[in-house]
Amino acid sequence: MADDASRHPVIVDTDGLIAVANTSLWPQITETLQLTTTNVCRQELQRHVRETSEHAPEGTRECWLHEGSKRALEPFDDTDNQAFTVVTCVPRPHGEDAGELSVQTEIEQHTEQYRIAVLMDKHGRRSINRVFDDADQTPGKAVAPTFLLYLLLDEGTCTEEEFCKACGELLQGEGWTGYQALQAAWKAIPIDCSKYLPQDLLP
């Protein structure tokens, strides 16, 4: 991990990191992709690890938060890993949505550096897409965490079946099973996963 080192074109917020870190494809993500997050998001991950129990029952939200946060921190805390970088957000936002707001602030200040912002929250994605839309000649977009898994498929580092099943893990783990959540999760992903997933996890 490198503080204020290179800004990679893909930036991910706290919840986005937890969501993908809990899937079976997280090892491939850490070996293949280059990601940036903010110091605020990293501190939120650290807080989740501190405030949740490593002995939380499997399948609970507490277990999902603890395990996902712990896994997500590992590559960012690895001093030899230049593919996962942390940038400092100034001014520092506070409150419940601080991580998400820090990603938006970072994009507002360095719009040309980013192509993809990965966030769970639909309002956060909408706000960041407005930032990208207002910027001249910057083809950036804010997307759901499932898109990070699609980047792996696009790179050829997982199979279509592995991709679809990892998306299923993410959707079930996050409770993204309502109509709007599913539409958002599959938006911008040109893959038909109906061979691998039940209908209630498809758009």
Backbone as CSV, one residue per row, in Angstrom:
resi,resn,N_x,N_y,N_z,CA_x,CA_y,CA_z,C_x,C_y,C_z
1,MET,0.849,-1.192,0.000,0.000,0.000,0.000,0.882,1.239,0.000
2,ALA,0.457,2.246,-0.758,1.242,3.478,-0.821,0.326,4.667,-0.560
3,ASP,0.546,5.385,0.513,-0.257,6.572,0.812,0.062,7.682,-0.177
4,ASP,-0.999,8.268,-0.724,-0.855,9.367,-1.676,0.121,9.028,-2.799
5,ALA,0.173,7.762,-3.150,0.982,7.361,-4.301,0.111,7.515,-5.533
6,SER,0.309,6.689,-6.524,-0.433,6.847,-7.764,-1.922,6.648,-7.545
7,ARG,-2.689,7.444,-8.256,-4.137,7.279,-8.260,-4.468,6.360,-9.431
8,HIS,-5.028,5.212,-9.126,-5.422,4.293,-10.192,-6.784,4.709,-10.729
9,PRO,-7.110,4.332,-11.962,-8.374,4.784,-12.567,-9.631,4.240,-11.905
10,VAL,-9.493,3.224,-11.048,-10.653,2.649,-10.353,-10.553,2.984,-8.865
11,ILE,-11.584,3.655,-8.344,-11.623,4.004,-6.915,-12.848,3.338,-6.298
12,VAL,-12.675,2.810,-5.084,-13.730,2.009,-4.455,-13.993,2.522,-3.042
13,ASP,-15.271,2.592,-2.655,-15.582,3.035,-1.298,-15.633,1.848,-0.338
14,THR,-15.875,2.122,0.931,-15.840,1.108,1.995,-16.761,-0.063,1.701
15,ASP,-18.022,0.233,1.446,-19.000,-0.834,1.248,-18.718,-1.634,-0.015
16,GLY,-18.216,-0.958,-1.038,-17.854,-1.665,-2.262,-16.727,-2.655,-2.025
17,LEU,-15.746,-2.246,-1.231,-14.628,-3.139,-0.911,-15.099,-4.336,-0.093
18,ILE,-15.950,-4.098,0.899,-16.461,-5.193,1.719,-17.235,-6.187,0.859
19,ALA,-18.056,-5.664,-0.049,-18.890,-6.525,-0.886,-18.045,-7.467,-1.740
20,VAL,-17.019,-6.932,-2.403,-16.221,-7.799,-3.293,-15.215,-8.638,-2.515
21,ALA,-14.747,-8.136,-1.370,-13.780,-8.902,-0.575,-14.409,-10.166,-0.007
22,ASN,-15.724,-10.181,0.120,-16.417,-11.355,0.640,-16.725,-12.398,-0.429
23,THR,-16.350,-12.151,-1.677,-16.630,-13.122,-2.742,-15.423,-14.032,-2.954
24,SER,-15.674,-15.127,-3.649,-14.607,-16.098,-3.931,-13.580,-15.543,-4.920
25,LEU,-13.886,-14.422,-5.578,-12.957,-13.859,-6.574,-12.034,-12.781,-5.994
26,TRP,-12.119,-12.502,-4.694,-11.258,-11.479,-4.107,-9.768,-11.757,-4.344
27,PRO,-9.289,-13.007,-4.210,-7.862,-13.244,-4.487,-7.464,-12.836,-5.913
28,GLN,-8.337,-13.098,-6.877,-8.031,-12.694,-8.259,-8.041,-11.172,-8.401
29,ILE,-8.933,-10.508,-7.667,-8.965,-9.043,-7.720,-7.647,-8.477,-7.206
30,THR,-7.161,-9.008,-6.084,-5.919,-8.474,-5.503,-4.711,-8.778,-6.379
31,GLU,-4.794,-9.822,-7.187,-3.664,-10.183,-8.059,-3.736,-9.505,-9.415
32,THR,-4.912,-9.031,-9.803,-5.115,-8.582,-11.183,-5.350,-7.081,-11.321
33,LEU,-6.198,-6.523,-10.447,-6.639,-5.143,-10.633,-5.788,-4.160,-9.838
34,GLN,-5.884,-2.906,-10.225,-5.255,-1.806,-9.484,-6.371,-0.914,-8.969
35,LEU,-6.425,-0.761,-7.651,-7.517,-0.017,-7.027,-6.981,1.066,-6.107
36,THR,-7.765,2.128,-5.995,-7.483,3.206,-5.047,-8.676,3.339,-4.114
37,THR,-8.414,3.695,-2.861,-9.476,4.090,-1.948,-8.973,5.310,-1.178
38,THR,-9.795,5.822,-0.268,-9.379,7.001,0.505,-8.984,6.590,1.919
39,ASN,-8.268,7.464,2.590,-7.896,7.208,3.990,-9.134,7.081,4.873
40,VAL,-10.196,7.786,4.522,-11.443,7.709,5.296,-12.048,6.312,5.163
41,CYS,-12.061,5.780,3.950,-12.591,4.426,3.743,-11.735,3.392,4.474
42,ARG,-10.429,3.561,4.428,-9.568,2.604,5.122,-9.843,2.644,6.633
43,GLN,-10.046,3.838,7.177,-10.335,3.937,8.611,-11.701,3.332,8.950
44,GLU,-12.658,3.446,8.032,-13.957,2.798,8.261,-13.806,1.281,8.286
45,LEU,-12.989,0.747,7.401,-12.733,-0.703,7.399,-12.085,-1.127,8.718
46,GLN,-11.105,-0.344,9.172,-10.432,-0.654,10.435,-11.420,-0.619,11.599
47,ARG,-12.341,0.342,11.565,-13.339,0.450,12.631,-14.279,-0.763,12.620
48,HIS,-14.675,-1.208,11.425,-15.533,-2.396,11.338,-14.835,-3.612,11.962
49,VAL,-13.543,-3.761,11.690,-12.806,-4.904,12.243,-12.771,-4.819,13.770
50,ARG,-12.536,-3.600,14.290,-12.465,-3.411,15.747,-13.811,-3.637,16.428
51,GLU,-14.875,-3.160,15.788,-16.173,-3.101,16.465,-17.067,-4.310,16.210
52,THR,-16.605,-5.249,15.382,-17.377,-6.468,15.155,-16.558,-7.662,15.635
53,SER,-17.236,-8.743,15.908,-16.557,-9.909,16.483,-16.097,-10.878,15.399
54,GLU,-14.873,-11.356,15.536,-14.393,-12.372,14.591,-15.110,-13.700,14.806
55,HIS,-15.848,-13.803,15.908,-16.592,-15.031,16.204,-18.081,-14.888,15.893
56,ALA,-18.438,-13.832,15.172,-19.853,-13.641,14.817,-20.335,-14.835,13.986
57,PRO,-21.562,-15.286,14.201,-22.066,-16.451,13.463,-22.054,-16.224,11.946
58,GLU,-21.657,-17.272,11.227,-21.616,-17.177,9.767,-23.013,-16.868,9.240
59,GLY,-23.057,-16.027,8.227,-24.340,-15.670,7.634,-24.956,-14.417,8.231
60,THR,-24.372,-13.901,9.328,-24.901,-12.678,9.932,-24.245,-11.453,9.286
61,ARG,-24.910,-10.328,9.442,-24.353,-9.068,8.919,-23.028,-8.745,9.604
62,GLU,-22.944,-9.032,10.900,-21.714,-8.747,11.641,-20.540,-9.546,11.078
63,CYS,-20.773,-10.817,10.774,-19.718,-11.655,10.193,-19.312,-11.128,8.824
64,TRP,-20.293,-10.728,8.018,-20.037,-10.189,6.673,-19.155,-8.935,6.763
65,LEU,-19.500,-8.044,7.705,-18.725,-6.815,7.885,-17.304,-7.108,8.364
66,HIS,-17.187,-7.996,9.342,-15.875,-8.289,9.932,-14.954,-8.944,8.914
67,GLU,-15.439,-10.008,8.301,-14.590,-10.756,7.360,-14.270,-9.925,6.122
68,GLY,-15.278,-9.238,5.585,-15.040,-8.426,4.389,-14.065,-7.295,4.645
69,SER,-14.208,-6.634,5.802,-13.311,-5.519,6.139,-11.879,-6.021,6.327
70,LYS,-11.744,-7.140,7.027,-10.417,-7.692,7.289,-9.716,-8.065,5.981
71,ARG,-10.440,-8.745,5.104,-9.860,-9.135,3.810,-9.531,-7.906,2.960
72,ALA,-10.439,-6.929,2.977,-10.234,-5.739,2.142,-9.001,-4.953,2.578
73,LEU,-8.717,-4.933,3.871,-7.583,-4.154,4.378,-6.232,-4.742,3.989
74,GLU,-6.160,-6.054,3.851,-4.859,-6.708,3.675,-4.023,-6.127,2.534
75,PRO,-4.550,-5.996,1.313,-3.696,-5.451,0.245,-3.364,-3.971,0.421
76,PHE,-4.273,-3.216,1.056,-3.999,-1.788,1.281,-2.954,-1.587,2.382
77,ASP,-2.874,-2.543,3.311,-1.901,-2.443,4.401,-0.562,-3.094,4.071
78,ASP,-0.474,-3.695,2.892,0.773,-4.335,2.452,1.693,-3.260,1.873
79,THR,2.780,-2.961,2.551,3.661,-1.861,2.126,4.328,-2.121,0.781
80,ASP,4.359,-3.378,0.347,4.981,-3.697,-0.944,3.989,-3.664,-2.101
81,ASN,2.723,-3.469,-1.795,1.689,-3.536,-2.830,1.405,-2.138,-3.386
82,GLN,1.881,-1.894,-4.602,1.639,-0.593,-5.246,0.353,-0.591,-6.074
83,ALA,-0.289,-1.760,-6.191,-1.506,-1.859,-6.994,-2.744,-1.420,-6.214
84,PHE,-2.618,-1.343,-4.878,-3.728,-0.903,-4.031,-3.256,0.321,-3.253
85,THR,-3.750,1.500,-3.625,-3.237,2.729,-3.032,-4.320,3.462,-2.237
86,VAL,-3.854,4.253,-1.272,-4.743,5.049,-0.409,-4.393,6.514,-0.587
87,VAL,-5.402,7.335,-0.888,-5.173,8.771,-1.017,-5.867,9.494,0.138
88,THR,-5.293,10.604,0.538,-5.833,11.365,1.673,-6.851,12.379,1.185
89,CYS,-8.028,12.348,1.792,-9.116,13.250,1.411,-9.074,14.515,2.262
90,VAL,-9.000,15.666,1.591,-9.013,16.970,2.267,-10.015,17.868,1.540
91,PRO,-10.996,18.457,2.247,-11.261,18.309,3.680,-11.856,16.940,3.986
92,ARG,-11.664,16.506,5.209,-12.116,15.181,5.615,-13.595,15.214,5.992
93,PRO,-14.426,14.424,5.328,-15.847,14.387,5.707,-16.057,13.559,6.972
94,HIS,-17.164,13.807,7.646,-17.485,13.063,8.870,-18.916,12.546,8.772
95,GLY,-19.258,11.655,9.670,-20.625,11.148,9.703,-20.751,9.773,9.082
96,GLU,-21.995,9.333,8.999,-22.292,7.967,8.579,-21.814,7.662,7.162
97,ASP,-21.906,8.636,6.259,-21.529,8.410,4.862,-20.153,8.988,4.532
98,ALA,-19.288,9.085,5.523,-17.999,9.758,5.327,-17.159,9.101,4.233
99,GLY,-17.119,7.775,4.210,-16.306,7.086,3.204,-16.777,7.386,1.797
100,GLU,-18.062,7.254,1.613,-18.669,7.542,0.310,-18.427,8.999,-0.098
101,LEU,-18.602,9.926,0.847,-18.388,11.349,0.550,-16.922,11.634,0.239
102,SER,-16.017,10.894,0.893,-14.587,11.112,0.623,-14.232,10.702,-0.810
103,VAL,-14.892,9.653,-1.298,-14.666,9.233,-2.685,-15.180,10.319,-3.641
104,GLN,-16.347,10.876,-3.326,-16.887,11.936,-4.178,-15.968,13.167,-4.165
105,THR,-15.473,13.546,-2.982,-14.567,14.691,-2.885,-13.297,14.450,-3.696
106,GLU,-12.753,13.252,-3.574,-11.539,12.899,-4.320,-11.781,13.000,-5.825
107,ILE,-12.937,12.540,-6.287,-13.243,12.597,-7.721,-13.473,14.040,-8.164
108,GLU,-14.115,14.833,-7.324,-14.313,16.248,-7.668,-12.976,16.967,-7.834
109,GLN,-12.000,16.600,-7.017,-10.704,17.284,-7.045,-9.760,16.729,-8.105
110,HIS,-9.960,15.467,-8.503,-9.042,14.821,-9.453,-9.834,14.028,-10.491
111,THR,-10.851,14.680,-11.071,-11.779,13.975,-11.955,-11.067,13.263,-13.092
112,GLU,-10.057,13.913,-13.656,-9.391,13.351,-14.838,-8.612,12.079,-14.538
113,GLN,-8.360,11.811,-13.254,-7.568,10.627,-12.866,-8.402,9.346,-12.834
114,TYR,-9.731,9.479,-12.791,-10.575,8.310,-12.543,-11.490,7.993,-13.720
115,ARG,-11.692,6.699,-13.926,-12.613,6.223,-14.960,-13.801,5.477,-14.344
116,ILE,-13.555,4.856,-13.200,-14.612,4.052,-12.569,-14.615,4.307,-11.067
117,ALA,-15.800,4.599,-10.535,-15.989,4.704,-9.078,-16.966,3.605,-8.679
118,VAL,-16.579,2.820,-7.690,-17.392,1.674,-7.277,-18.002,1.962,-5.912
119,LEU,-19.337,2.027,-5.865,-20.053,2.323,-4.624,-21.297,1.464,-4.522
120,MET,-21.650,1.111,-3.281,-22.895,0.375,-3.051,-24.108,1.305,-3.170
121,ASP,-23.988,2.511,-2.642,-25.141,3.399,-2.475,-25.564,4.043,-3.793
122,LYS,-26.834,3.897,-4.149,-27.301,4.416,-5.445,-27.272,5.939,-5.481
123,HIS,-27.552,6.599,-4.334,-27.508,8.063,-4.321,-26.064,8.545,-4.492
124,GLY,-25.134,7.824,-3.878,-23.723,8.153,-4.063,-23.294,8.007,-5.506
125,ARG,-23.750,6.938,-6.154,-23.407,6.740,-7.579,-23.992,7.864,-8.429
126,ARG,-25.228,8.242,-8.117,-25.879,9.309,-8.885,-25.104,10.625,-8.745
127,SER,-24.684,10.952,-7.518,-23.942,12.202,-7.287,-22.612,12.197,-8.036
128,ILE,-21.922,11.071,-7.996,-20.618,10.996,-8.662,-20.788,11.003,-10.176
129,ASN,-21.842,10.380,-10.676,-22.075,10.438,-12.123,-22.339,11.863,-12.589
130,ARG,-22.955,12.670,-11.728,-23.143,14.090,-12.080,-21.797,14.798,-12.171
131,VAL,-20.876,14.454,-11.257,-19.529,15.048,-11.304,-18.853,14.673,-12.620
132,PHE,-18.923,13.405,-12.975,-18.311,12.958,-14.227,-18.978,13.635,-15.430
133,ASP,-20.317,13.733,-15.405,-21.045,14.334,-16.530,-20.694,15.801,-16.712
134,ASP,-20.422,16.491,-15.598,-20.115,17.923,-15.664,-18.674,18.193,-16.101
135,ALA,-17.846,17.171,-16.043,-16.436,17.356,-16.414,-16.275,17.205,-17.925
136,ASP,-15.420,18.012,-18.503,-15.190,17.944,-19.946,-14.286,16.767,-20.289
137,GLN,-14.702,16.011,-21.274,-13.874,14.947,-21.846,-13.369,13.941,-20.798
138,THR,-14.221,13.603,-19.844,-13.856,12.586,-18.853,-14.919,11.488,-18.884
139,PRO,-14.598,10.348,-19.481,-15.600,9.291,-19.643,-15.759,8.413,-18.409
140,GLY,-15.840,9.033,-17.238,-15.942,8.249,-16.010,-17.371,7.841,-15.714
141,LYS,-17.522,6.826,-14.873,-18.862,6.399,-14.459,-18.786,5.777,-13.075
142,ALA,-19.871,5.929,-12.336,-19.995,5.295,-11.020,-20.861,4.059,-11.186
143,VAL,-20.395,2.938,-10.643,-21.048,1.650,-10.864,-21.173,0.880,-9.550
144,ALA,-21.986,-0.175,-9.586,-22.150,-1.057,-8.427,-20.941,-1.991,-8.306
145,PRO,-20.719,-2.577,-7.128,-19.544,-3.435,-6.910,-19.443,-4.645,-7.836
146,THR,-20.585,-5.121,-8.344,-20.542,-6.252,-9.276,-19.672,-5.935,-10.496
147,PHE,-19.551,-4.651,-10.836,-18.751,-4.278,-12.010,-17.272,-4.603,-11.810
148,LEU,-16.799,-4.564,-10.565,-15.403,-4.954,-10.298,-15.173,-6.411,-10.679
149,LEU,-16.169,-7.259,-10.395,-16.067,-8.668,-10.763,-16.068,-8.809,-12.287
150,TYR,-16.860,-7.974,-12.951,-16.895,-8.005,-14.415,-15.538,-7.614,-15.011
151,LEU,-14.833,-6.680,-14.364,-13.498,-6.308,-14.856,-12.566,-7.520,-14.883
152,LEU,-12.711,-8.407,-13.901,-11.915,-9.643,-13.891,-12.247,-10.515,-15.086
153,LEU,-13.534,-10.675,-15.340,-13.965,-11.476,-16.496,-13.427,-10.861,-17.783
154,ASP,-13.508,-9.543,-17.868,-13.021,-8.822,-19.043,-11.514,-9.014,-19.233
155,GLU,-10.791,-9.159,-18.126,-9.338,-9.387,-18.174,-9.005,-10.846,-18.482
156,GLY,-10.004,-11.712,-18.436,-9.773,-13.129,-18.701,-9.216,-13.892,-17.522
157,THR,-9.370,-13.357,-16.306,-8.798,-14.023,-15.129,-9.838,-14.826,-14.339
158,CYS,-11.052,-14.919,-14.868,-12.036,-15.833,-14.289,-12.956,-16.283,-15.417
159,THR,-13.671,-17.361,-15.179,-14.611,-17.851,-16.181,-15.954,-17.143,-16.019
160,GLU,-16.804,-17.282,-17.014,-18.139,-16.690,-16.918,-18.906,-17.291,-15.742
161,GLU,-18.750,-18.599,-15.538,-19.435,-19.250,-14.421,-18.929,-18.712,-13.078
162,GLU,-17.617,-18.572,-12.939,-17.049,-18.021,-11.702,-17.542,-16.604,-11.466
163,PHE,-17.591,-15.810,-12.526,-18.088,-14.436,-12.423,-19.530,-14.411,-11.940
164,CYS,-20.382,-15.202,-12.594,-21.806,-15.206,-12.242,-22.020,-15.663,-10.809
165,LYS,-21.324,-16.719,-10.408,-21.498,-17.236,-9.045,-20.989,-16.243,-7.999
166,ALA,-19.901,-15.534,-8.303,-19.400,-14.511,-7.374,-20.402,-13.360,-7.258
167,CYS,-21.036,-12.999,-8.362,-22.084,-11.972,-8.299,-23.227,-12.441,-7.397
168,GLY,-23.575,-13.714,-7.497,-24.619,-14.275,-6.640,-24.237,-14.208,-5.169
169,GLU,-22.965,-14.517,-4.869,-22.478,-14.426,-3.482,-22.626,-13.003,-2.962
170,LEU,-22.231,-12.047,-3.793,-22.277,-10.644,-3.395,-23.724,-10.202,-3.157
171,LEU,-24.610,-10.533,-4.098,-26.003,-10.088,-3.998,-26.687,-10.676,-2.771
172,GLN,-26.461,-11.963,-2.517,-27.083,-12.585,-1.348,-26.466,-12.072,-0.050
173,GLY,-25.149,-11.933,-0.033,-24.471,-11.467,1.169,-24.869,-10.058,1.559
174,GLU,-25.074,-9.204,0.555,-25.464,-7.820,0.820,-26.975,-7.648,0.945
175,GLY,-27.721,-8.711,0.644,-29.176,-8.587,0.672,-29.708,-7.764,-0.484
176,TRP,-28.960,-7.754,-1.586,-29.384,-7.006,-2.778,-30.326,-7.869,-3.595
177,THR,-31.517,-8.113,-3.105,-32.418,-9.013,-3.807,-33.718,-8.339,-4.250
178,GLY,-33.867,-7.055,-3.947,-35.037,-6.317,-4.420,-34.874,-5.914,-5.877
179,TYR,-35.974,-5.551,-6.497,-35.970,-5.241,-7.927,-34.958,-4.150,-8.278
180,GLN,-35.018,-3.016,-7.585,-34.139,-1.882,-7.921,-32.663,-2.224,-7.690
181,ALA,-32.396,-2.936,-6.601,-31.011,-3.316,-6.301,-30.457,-4.234,-7.378
182,LEU,-31.266,-5.178,-7.829,-30.813,-6.089,-8.880,-30.591,-5.355,-10.194
183,GLN,-31.486,-4.433,-10.521,-31.297,-3.648,-11.752,-29.975,-2.893,-11.700
184,ALA,-29.683,-2.288,-10.541,-28.441,-1.524,-10.392,-27.219,-2.436,-10.467
185,ALA,-27.331,-3.622,-9.854,-26.191,-4.541,-9.799,-25.779,-5.027,-11.180
186,TRP,-26.765,-5.236,-12.053,-26.458,-5.797,-13.378,-26.313,-4.727,-14.458
187,LYS,-26.563,-3.480,-14.096,-26.435,-2.397,-15.082,-24.983,-2.321,-15.571
188,ALA,-24.797,-2.144,-16.838,-23.472,-2.011,-17.464,-22.715,-3.335,-17.553
189,ILE,-23.383,-4.446,-17.218,-22.729,-5.760,-17.327,-23.410,-6.554,-18.446
190,PRO,-22.722,-6.744,-19.570,-23.352,-7.396,-20.734,-23.247,-8.919,-20.712
191,ILE,-23.542,-9.529,-19.572,-23.421,-10.975,-19.429,-24.752,-11.551,-18.963
192,ASP,-25.171,-12.633,-19.591,-26.381,-13.334,-19.182,-25.988,-14.469,-18.243
193,CYS,-26.355,-14.337,-16.966,-25.970,-15.334,-15.963,-27.087,-16.326,-15.662
194,SER,-28.096,-16.389,-16.528,-29.257,-17.232,-16.230,-28.920,-18.724,-16.187
195,LYS,-27.803,-19.130,-16.790,-27.397,-20.542,-16.734,-26.859,-20.927,-15.360
196,TYR,-26.423,-19.903,-14.586,-25.698,-20.182,-13.351,-26.397,-19.703,-12.081
197,LEU,-27.353,-18.785,-12.221,-27.984,-18.194,-11.035,-29.491,-18.363,-11.083
198,PRO,-30.153,-18.457,-9.909,-31.608,-18.521,-9.894,-32.227,-17.201,-10.365
199,GLN,-33.446,-17.284,-10.834,-34.108,-16.127,-11.408,-34.220,-14.966,-10.435
200,ASP,-34.306,-15.271,-9.119,-34.499,-14.186,-8.149,-33.229,-13.379,-7.900
201,LEU,-32.104,-13.742,-8.544,-30.875,-12.948,-8.448,-30.548,-12.273,-9.780
202,LEU,-31.470,-12.339,-10.724,-31.233,-11.766,-12.043,-32.123,-10.554,-12.260
203,PRO,-31.708,-9.646,-13.149,-32.511,-8.435,-13.377,-33.819,-8.742,-14.116
